[in-house]
Amino acid sequence: METLSEMSQEQVVLLSVVGVLLALVVLTLFVLIQLLYALNMRLAKQAGEEEETMLSSFYSGLTDAVPIAKEDSILLDHNYDGIKELDNHLPPWWKYLFYSTIVFSLVYVLVYHIYGISPLQANEYVAEVEKGKAEVAAYQAKNANSIDENNVKLVSDAKSLELGKTIFSTNCAACHGKAGEGTVGPNLTDDYWLHGNKVNDVFKTIKYGVPAKGMISWQAKLKPIDIQNVASYILSLRGTNPPNGKAPQGDKMEPAAATGDKKVASL
Ligand code: HEC
């Protein structure tokens, strides 16, 4: 059975609209019957008729009311200072509505509490929260994959830098040294850069590589978010001056001003 939480927003809206329309139709019918009955009575009175029409018999079927002329038959035999009591029946429309609520409650208990065919509100809530979380995760994953050299940010939170460090140790340390001091590849801790020191430049170098010079392209192996993290990690190494630092290569560059928005948290 499809639960509310599995329905799309449009389906829920549609269901609500249908429900409201149905309630309106029932209400209109009810008012119409009342009006027609009142009109019928007035016409009958004007014509001096007392015989039953289809409408009046339908109406009395709903109410089971005893006509005033026959009230004597249901009069109870007590009389308090002229106040008497009629032993009227419960109106059938009300009685059957009441019975149907009993049936409904039985069905409800079976469906929701005994067989658990449909989840209770609390479970439905939990399911919806989980679905929401999955959607957020999917959105973030999608966003993480949409990072490129134009919108990459220099991130500085400990978690992202830690992730970046792990990627560096696994993939890059072989050529750039454990501390980024440089071996086959250049020293990444100094102020000299071959391909630029803005986070966008570093991202681009890592993504596309410099295959002709032995720096491979990483875009097939690392996710964009990983490249952002490792690029940010590399830039955080500036000035750490590790032992055995490789001689500078490239041009001396001041730390780039346009290094992205530091306030943006990692994804
Ligand atoms: C197989 C060896 C090798 C590996 C592995 C390697 N690199 Fe490189 N990398 C190089 C070489 C060689 C260069 C210099 C390219 C040139 O001369 O243009 C370089 C250059 C770079 C530069 C540009 C430095 C500058 O001065 O502009 C960055 C940034 C960089 N690598 C990051 C990384 C990262 C991040 C990884 C791991 C994901 C990595 N590299 C893995 C060999 C490697």
Boltz pocket constraint, residues with backbone or C-beta under 6 A from the ligand:
constraints:
  - pocket:
      binder: B
      contacts: [[A, 167], [A, 168], [A, 171], [A, 172], [A, 173], [A, 174], [A, 175], [A, 176], [A, 184], [A, 185], [A, 186], [A, 187], [A, 192], [A, 193], [A, 194], [A, 195], [A, 196], [A, 202], [A, 205], [A, 206], [A, 210], [A, 213], [A, 214], [A, 215], [A, 216], [A, 218], [A, 230], [A, 231], [A, 234], [A, 249], [A, 250]]
      max_distance: 6.0
